[in-house]
Amino acid sequence: MFSFAKYKFNAISQELIFQLALSLIKGVGPNTAKKLIAYCGGPEAFFKEKIVNLKKIPTIGNVLANQ
């Protein structure tokens, strides 16, 4: 897993990096990204969420959750 520990990013920079990473996932457009962020509580939280919980998000499904 990527760690910010050795880099000096502020909280806003970290948030933007996770938003960018989320937007680069195949099959995730603006609407899906908003759903994922709303469900998980933020872009970083999405990447820390367990796959089993991501599969519970309506319209996400197994394929997207496993990417």
C-alpha positions in Angstrom: 0.0 0.0 0.0 1.2 3.5 -0.8 2.2 5.5 2.2 2.4 9.3 2.5 4.7 9.1 5.5 7.8 9.9 3.6 6.2 12.7 1.6 5.2 16.1 3.0 1.6 16.5 1.7 -1.0 18.4 3.5 -4.5 17.0 4.0 -5.9 18.8 1.0 -3.2 17.3 -1.3 -3.9 13.9 0.0 -7.6 14.2 -0.6 -7.0 15.3 -4.2 -4.6 12.4 -4.8 -7.2 9.9 -3.6 -9.9 11.7 -5.7 -7.7 11.4 -8.7 -7.0 7.8 -8.1 -10.7 7.0 -7.7 -11.4 8.8 -11.0 -8.8 6.6 -12.8 -10.6 3.3 -11.9 -12.1 1.7 -15.0 -15.9 2.0 -14.9 -16.0 4.8 -12.3 -17.4 8.0 -13.7 -18.4 11.2 -11.8 -21.8 9.8 -10.6 -20.3 6.5 -9.4 -17.4 8.3 -7.7 -19.9 10.5 -5.8 -21.8 7.4 -4.6 -18.6 5.7 -3.5 -17.4 8.8 -1.6 -20.8 9.3 0.0 -21.0 5.7 1.1 -17.5 5.4 2.4 -17.1 8.9 3.8 -14.4 10.2 1.6 -12.0 9.2 -1.2 -9.3 7.8 1.1 -11.9 5.9 3.1 -12.9 4.2 -0.2 -9.5 2.7 -0.7 -9.4 1.5 2.9 -12.8 -0.1 2.8 -13.1 -3.9 2.7 -14.2 -5.4 -0.6 -17.1 -7.2 1.1 -18.5 -3.8 2.1 -18.0 -2.2 -1.3 -20.0 -5.0 -2.8 -23.0 -3.9 -0.7 -23.2 -0.5 -2.3 -26.1 -0.5 -4.7 -25.1 -0.6 -8.4 -21.4 -1.3 -7.7 -21.4 -5.0 -8.0 -18.6 -7.6 -7.8 -16.7 -6.6 -10.9 -16.2 -3.0 -9.9 -15.5 -3.8 -6.2 -12.7 -6.2 -7.2 -10.9 -3.6 -9.4 
